[in-house]
Amino acid sequence: QVQLVESGGGLVQPGGSLTLSCATSGSSFRLYYMGWYRQFPGKQRELVASVTSGGTTEYADSAEGRFTISRDYAKNTLSLQMNSLKPEDTAVYYCNARKWDPYYVELWGQGTLVTVSS
């Protein structure tokens, strides 16, 4: 079973960049639909970006044009490159993995805090 460990969060100034990484363990990384979610205080987690096992990406409107999701099949790693960061991007970011065959499995990382502030 895949396990997820995020890294790369921290404090960044508005307009700056940050790259989040999600290291996975397990041999079936390529079979998973992967995504980055974020959670604001008192709110539900929301999808930021996702990538299918085949590499098709999708972005929330708030992330489109500023964030890039990618997956490295050789390193079993998911990344989120975040540019032009805004204070409203401040949140805890979570890595998510799902697959449906032969049965539904959904996994979450522990989360990493991103703070955008001057």
C-alpha positions in Angstrom: 0.0 0.0 0.0 1.3 3.5 -0.9 2.2 5.8 1.9 2.5 9.6 1.4 4.9 12.0 3.0 4.7 15.7 2.1 7.6 18.2 2.3 8.5 21.7 1.1 6.0 23.9 3.0 7.2 27.0 4.7 7.0 30.8 4.8 7.3 32.7 1.5 6.7 36.3 0.6 3.8 37.3 -1.7 4.8 36.8 -5.3 7.3 34.2 -4.4 7.5 30.5 -5.3 7.5 27.2 -3.4 7.6 23.6 -4.5 5.8 20.9 -2.5 6.8 17.3 -2.8 5.0 14.1 -1.9 7.2 11.1 -1.5 5.4 7.8 -1.9 6.3 4.3 -0.8 4.9 1.2 -2.4 5.2 -0.4 -5.8 1.9 0.8 -7.3 2.4 4.6 -7.5 1.8 4.7 -11.2 -1.7 3.2 -10.7 -2.9 6.0 -8.5 -4.8 9.2 -9.3 -2.9 11.8 -7.4 -3.9 15.2 -6.2 -3.0 18.2 -4.0 -5.6 19.6 -1.7 -5.5 22.5 0.7 -7.4 23.3 3.8 -8.1 26.8 5.3 -8.9 27.1 9.0 -12.5 26.0 9.7 -13.0 25.0 6.1 -13.2 21.7 4.2 -10.3 20.5 2.1 -10.5 21.7 -1.5 -8.8 20.4 -4.6 -5.9 22.4 -5.9 -4.7 20.2 -8.7 -4.8 16.6 -9.8 -3.1 14.3 -12.2 -4.3 10.9 -13.5 -2.2 7.8 -13.8 -1.9 8.7 -17.5 -0.6 12.2 -16.8 -3.7 14.2 -17.5 -3.8 17.3 -15.2 -6.6 19.4 -13.8 -6.5 22.6 -11.8 -8.8 24.7 -9.6 -9.5 28.1 -11.0 -7.4 29.6 -8.2 -4.4 27.6 -9.2 -4.7 27.7 -13.0 -1.7 29.5 -14.6 0.2 29.8 -11.3 0.6 26.2 -10.1 2.0 23.1 -11.9 1.4 19.6 -10.7 3.7 16.8 -11.9 4.6 13.2 -11.1 7.9 11.5 -11.5 7.3 7.8 -12.1 11.0 6.9 -11.7 11.1 8.5 -8.2 7.5 7.8 -7.2 7.1 11.4 -6.3 4.3 14.0 -6.8 5.2 17.7 -6.9 3.4 21.0 -6.9 5.3 24.0 -8.2 3.6 27.1 -6.9 4.4 30.5 -8.4 3.1 34.0 -7.9 1.9 33.1 -4.4 -0.7 35.2 -2.7 -1.6 35.6 1.0 -4.9 33.8 0.2 -2.8 30.7 -0.7 -1.9 30.3 2.9 -3.2 26.9 4.0 -2.2 23.3 4.9 -1.6 21.4 1.7 -2.2 17.7 1.5 -1.2 15.0 -0.9 -3.9 12.6 -1.9 -3.8 9.3 -3.7 -6.8 7.2 -5.0 -7.4 4.1 -7.1 -10.5 2.2 -7.9 -9.2 -1.2 -9.1 -9.7 -3.8 -7.7 -11.3 -1.8 -4.9 -11.5 1.8 -3.8 -8.4 3.1 -1.9 -7.9 6.7 -0.7 -4.8 7.9 1.1 -3.7 11.2 2.6 -0.4 12.6 3.7 0.0 14.4 7.0 -0.1 17.8 5.4 2.4 20.7 5.1 1.8 24.3 6.0 2.3 27.0 3.4 2.3 30.6 4.7 2.4 33.5 2.3 3.2 36.7 4.2 5.5 39.6 4.1 
